[in-house]
């Protein structure tokens, strides 16, 4: 790959949308989005209710509460939103 092509690839990859949240985090507001959620406000609405797609409950696979601040990398049940 040429230097110019390599540099262009690096710029593109750094500009890619990243989400800090687990791919299983869901809320009503989530389903109204047309982009990948990148902040907690993308999930939280007036009901302040989120759930895990895997358990279909407010308790995640690991037994912990489901909310944007907790469903992030490092949690044992976390999986990337981009995978």
Secondary structure, 3 states (H helix, E strand, C coil): CCHHHHHHHHHHHHHCCCCCEECCEECCHHHHCCCCCCCHHHCCCCCCCCEECCCCCCECCCCCECCCCCCECCCCCCCECCC
